[in-house]
Amino acid sequence: MTLLDTVKESGTGSSEAAPASGRPARRIPAGVAALRWTALRLLALAVLLASWQAVVAAGVWPRVLVPSPGDVWQAFVKASTVHDGVRGISGHLLVEHLAVSLRRIAIGTGYAALVGIPLGLLIGVVKPLAVVLEPAVTFLRTLPPLAYLSLLVIWFGIDESPKIWLLLVAALPPIVAATAAAVRGVPTDLVEAGRALGAGPVALLFSIRLPSALPEILTGVRIAVGIAYTSVVAAETINGVPGIGGMIRDAQRYNQTDVVIAGIIAIGLSGILLDALFRGLERAAVPWRGRA
């Protein structure tokens, strides 16, 4: 039993809450609910595609600016196969572009977490440190990635380093801010009870503050991954092939709108899968979240 568990037990009575009176609410089976939500999402997708095709058929905009869903699908096929001796787009398959971008995001966000979580813990606990560093974190958080990309290229060249640094700087502020806020939000009763049980500052930090703040810290990391993903296109505008951002950049230069849209859709779909993966990680790491 951890110190946090001991503190929680000491702060709560042994009696359990009485069940609510009245008839229990009728629950829909999980399988039926999942089918309903899936059907609703498929319906929304069908309406979107039909509206898109109708706009293209009406000729509201030139086909080069707004390609049809069929054109975008053909771009997907072209980007994912070998055609006329050429591998995908810009010499790489779509999955290879995505894999390189995801690797860059993982490295940048990983470094941001390694720096941001300890820094956020210190800012949340040490008041003088918060006074000094919080303005700098806020300053970084308000900067768009393109604002410092040129500076990173001057410092680190055009290889992988400026891309990783850009994603690190973009992902760092939300992790620091979420960690600091989560540590400050730990109930005072838990901290005081831990002190009453003889816990020192280090034990309080790692046995009470950190476990209590873990759900919000994971949320901050999840948000940071999303911010890094939105910044990857900017990171890959400089020598970004292979990479999904570099692929989109090359397609934009040649007015290949169907390839640009295909790349955007690929980013969105992979982002949904990545977010679902992180939500599953949160449920596994903090199963008590959302429970009384």
N, C-alpha and C positions, 0 to 999 in steps of 0.2 A: 504494500500500500504506500503510495507516494505521500509527500507532505501535503500536497494540494487536496488529496482525498481525505486525509486526516482533518485538515482545516474545515473542509466542507461538512464532514460529519459532526465536528464539534459545533458548527454554526447552525445546524438544523436539528429539529426534534426527531424523535424516533417514530412519532405517529405519522401515518400516511394520510394524504388528503382523501376525503370521502368522495365516492363517485358521484357524478352529477345525477340529479334526479331526472325522471322522465324517461320516455322511450329512447333507445339508442337510434341515432340517425342511420338511415338506410345507406349502405355503402355499395358503390358500383364495383364489380370485380375489376381487378387491375388489368386483365387482358382485354376486357370490353372497353375500358377507358383508353387504353393504348391504341386500340383499333379506331376509336372515334377521333382521337387527336391525329393519327396518321391520315385518316380519310380527310380531315379538315385541311391538313397541310397539302395533301395532293390536290385537293380542290382549289386551294389558293394558288398553287403552282400552275395548274391548268388554266385558270383565269388569267394569270400573268402572261403565260405564253400566248394565249389566244389574243389578248390585248396587244401584245408586242407584234404578233403577225398581222393583226388588223391595221396597225399604224404603218407597217412596212407596205402592206398591200395598197393602202390609201395614198402612198407616195407623199406623205407629209414632209419627209426629209429625203435627200438623195440616198441611194442604197450604199454609197461609200461611207456615209456618215452613220447611218442606222441600218446595219445588216439584219437579215432575217434570222430567226432561231435556227433555221436549216443551215445558213451560212456559218453561224457560230459553231454548230455541231461539226460541220466539215472542218473548221479550224481546229476543233478539239482532236478530230481524227488525224489531221495533218500533223499536229504538234505531238501526237502520241505514237506515230508510226514512222517507218522509213519510206520515203517517197522519192523516186528519181535519183536514188543513191544518196539522198540527204537525210540525216537523222533529225526528225522533228523540226524545231525552229531554232535557228542560229546554231545548228550543229549538235543540238542536244534534245532529247525527248522531254516532254512536259513533266514527267515524273522526276527526271533528273534535275530540271530547273527547280521544282518544288523541294526536292531533297536537299539541295545546296542551300536554298533560302531557309529552310527549317533548321538546318545545322547551324547557320549563322545566328538565327534567332535563339536557338538553345544555348549557344556559347555566350552570346551577349547577355541574355537574361540570367544565365547561370552565374556569370561574374557579378551581375547586378545584385543577385540574391546573396551571394557570398559577402559582398560589401554592405549592401543595404540593410539586411536584417540585423547584424551586430550594431551598425550605426544607428538604426532606428531604436534599438533597445537602449543604447546609451543616451540618445536624445530624449527618450521617454522617461528615463530615470534621473539623469543628471541635468538639473535645471540650467546651470551656466553653459553647458555644452549646447543645450537647446537654443539658448539666446543667441549663440554665435553661429550655429550651423543651419537652423531652420530657415533664415532668409536665403541662404545659398541654395537650399533644396527647393524652395519656392521659385527662385530665379531660374533654376534649371528646368523646373516643371512647366514654366510658362514659355520656354523657348521652343519654336518649331524645329524639327530636325534639320531642315535645309539651312537654318540660320548658322549652324556651326559645322556643317558638312565640309564647306570649303576650307575652314581652318584645320579640320582633321586631315584633309588631303594634303595640305601644306606640311603638316607635322609628320604624317605617317606614310605619305606616298599614295599610290593608287591600287595597292594590292588588297589583301584581306584586312589588314589592321584598321584602316579608317572605317570600314563597314562594321566591324565588331565593336569598335569604340563608340560609333554612333548609336548602335542598338543598346550598348551598355548605358550610355548617358541618358537615352530615352527611357529605359526601363528602371533606372535607379530611383528617381524621385517618388513614384507611386509606392514602391516597396518600403522606402524609408518612412514616408508619411503614414502609410497604413500600419507599420510596425510601431512607430512612436505613438500614434493615436490608440492603438490596441493596448499597449502597455499602460498608458495613462488611464484607460478605461477599466482596468482591473478593479473590482470592488474593494473599497478600503477595508471592509470587514475582513476579507480574506487576508490582506496584507497584515493587518493588526493582529489577527489570530495567529498567523505564522510567526510574528515577532513574539507573541506570548508563549509560543511553543519553543522558543529559543533559536529560531532561524536568523542567521546573519544576512547581510546585504546580498552576498553571492547566492546563498541558498534561496532567499526570497525571489531573486531574479530567475533562477533556473528551475525552481520547484513550484513556484506559484505564478509569478508574472508571465513567464514564457508559455507554460501550458494553457493558461487562461487566455492569452492573446493569440494563440496559434490559429484559431479559425480566421480571424481578421488578417493575420499575416499571410495565410494562404490565399485569401481573397486579394490582397495586394499583389502577390506574385502573379496570380491569374490575370489581374488587370494589366500588370506590367508586360506579360506575354502578348496581350492584345495590342498594347501600344507599340511594342517592338514589331509586331506583324504589320501594323499600319505604317511603320517607319522603314520597312525593308525595301520598299520601292525606291524611296529616297536614298537609302544606303547603297542600292545597286545601280544608281544612275551613272556611277563612275566605275567602269571596267567590271560590270556586274554580270557578265555571262561566263559560266552558267549561273542562273538565278532567275526566279520568276519576275522580279523587278527589271532585270536586264533584258529579259525576253520581251516584256511589255514596252520597254524603252525602244528597243530595236524595231518592234512592230509599229510604234507610233511614228518613227522617222520615215517609214515607207507607207504611211496611211493605211496600214492593215488593221482596220477597225475591228474586223471579226476576230483577229488574233488578240487584240487588246481586250476585247470583251471576254474572250475565252480565258485569258489570263486572270482577269478580275474575278470571274466566276470560280476559277480554280483556287484562288486565294480565299474567297469567301467560304467555299465548301471545306477546304482544309482547315480554315479557322474554326468552323463549327465543330469539326471532329476534334480539333485540339482543345477547344473549350469543354467539350463533353468529357474528354480524357481528364482534364484538370478537375472538373466537378466530381468525377468518380474518385480521383485522388483525394479530394477534400472529404468526401463521405467516408473513405477508408481511414484517413488519418485522424479525423475528428468526428467519430460517429455520434458523439453526444451533442453536436451542434443542432440547435433548434428544438431541443428537448428540455423540458422543465427539470 
